[in-house]
Amino acid sequence: MNLLYSNDRHGSYPPSWYAATANALAPFPALEGDTKADVCVIGAGYTGLSAALHLAEAGMDVVLLEAHRVGFGASGRNGGQLGSGQRIEQDSIEKMMGRDMADRLWRLGEESKALVKGLIARHQIDCALKPGVAHIGFTRKEMEETHHYAEFLHDRYGYDHIEILDEAASHALCPSPAYVGGILDMDAAHLHPLNYALGLGAAAAKAGVRIHEMTEVTSVEEGRPAMVSTAKGKVTADHVIFACNGYLGGLQKQVAQRVMPINNFIAATEPLGAETAKVLTRDVAVADTKFVVNYFRLSADGRLLFGGGENYGYRFPDDIAAKVRNPMCEIYPHLKDVKIDYAWGGTLAITMKRLPYLARIAPNILSASGYSGHGVGSATQAGQLMAAAIRGETEGFDTMAAIPTTPFPGGAALRSPLLVLAMLWFGLRDRVGI
């Protein structure tokens, strides 16, 4: 199954609230014929756009190939949350890889937030960047765990941007009967993800990147130079970057063994008007403590943008709105009859350890993917790190590439049925509260 086309129309953004409110970017021509470049980047999501932009700004000739449109994949469909640190908590990273590696990954995570904010400011990207992401639990134990983690970050890293939410403060912020308490990270942020991607695309084009949309890569031949083939042309390049994430398919087997595509779903309600005060009282985003996480925020026009729901196959459900309504109503029962104006799915990618997989596939071929739901900052930074590595500045890339990334059991062939079993277990655990 080719995930590039199994759930979406070729070259069309999904019918999301993001697409309906996008700052349209004029289409770029498909590649026709053969060309040469210093670097060929495959995939125009955050990773590829950031890599291409940073390389072009360094004076390199870059060709960027995208099977659909700029920001078409997870980069234009996600929850828009720019989180602190890495995808998993720092104390877990420390236990997994030691204090020194945890410290380096924390610094990189913080630099990724600053990178995104800096790119938005420098290129004047209109993507509604706002501060604040809350992490809220369902039980007193989960609340206390978030409070202890905030204390750990303060003591270990001097991180002092977190507000502690006891039960009263949590309900004052997020008046859901399901939640008990948590934390609010005011240096984390949220944004319009598609407009951020489109802004990066505009900046890359202005910097001289040759962007080709509607251009699926069919094969990559290693060598010096490498050869990237498409249906109607080829790119001969000194360097190649794989920036495909969940849409890699069979292009690169080493990556496919360690990075698995999964689907997630978001719905946008009708504008809630005065009812917004019964959802969120501050313009922040929320992610809860479920393994199959619920995440949400209010849109600029007063809609609830709610992400949630499980899917164990690669096809989207027929009724995405119904899929998302179930978890949404667990959090906000009073919205059971609210009209849903938009509902869409997206394909992201995960790794076994929920940390990105950066790899040097060959001396002149790099790959980054597997952001596991933390891609706004991590993917943008991965692109920057690969661009720097191509220029000979490898420290950041080497740190991320040193993360031990276990192949999925059975490799690409068996990873999906095993994931189904794992997700069924974690879904059951969420439901019974263990």
Sequence and secondary structure as in RCSB ss.txt:
>XXXX:A:sequence
MNLLYSNDRHGSYPPSWYAATANALAPFPALEGDTKADVCVIGAGYTGLSAALHLAEAGMDVVLLEAHRVGFGAS
GRNGGQLGSGQRIEQDSIEKMMGRDMADRLWRLGEESKALVKGLIARHQIDCALKPGVAHIGFTRKEMEETHHYA
EFLHDRYGYDHIEILDEAASHALCPSPAYVGGILDMDAAHLHPLNYALGLGAAAAKAGVRIHEMTEVTSVEEGRP
AMVSTAKGKVTADHVIFACNGYLGGLQKQVAQRVMPINNFIAATEPLGAETAKVLTRDVAVADTKFVVNYFRLSA
DGRLLFGGGENYGYRFPDDIAAKVRNPMCEIYPHLKDVKIDYAWGGTLAITMKRLPYLARIAPNILSASGYSGHG
VGSATQAGQLMAAAIRGETEGFDTMAAIPTTPFPGGAALRSPLLVLAMLWFGLRDRVGI
>XXXX:A:secstr
  TTTSSS TT   S HHHHT           EEEEEEEEEE  SHHHHHHHHHHHHTT  EEEE SS TT SGG
GTS  EE SS SS HHHHHHHH HHHHHHHHHHHHHHHHHHHHHHHHTT  S  EEEEEEEESSHHHHHHHHHHH
HHHHHHH    EEEE HHHHHHHS  TT  EEEEEEEEEE  HHHHHHHHHHHHHHTT EEE S  EEEEE SSS
EEEEESSEEEEEEEEEE  GGG TTS HHHHTT EEEEEEEEEES  GGGGGGT SSS EEEES SS  EEEE T
TS EEEE     SSS  S HHHHHHHHHHHH GGGTT  EEEEEEEEEEE TTSS EEEEEETTEEEEE  TT H
HHHHHHHHHHHHHHHTT  HHHHHHHTS     TTHHHHHHHHHHHHHHHHHHHHHHT 
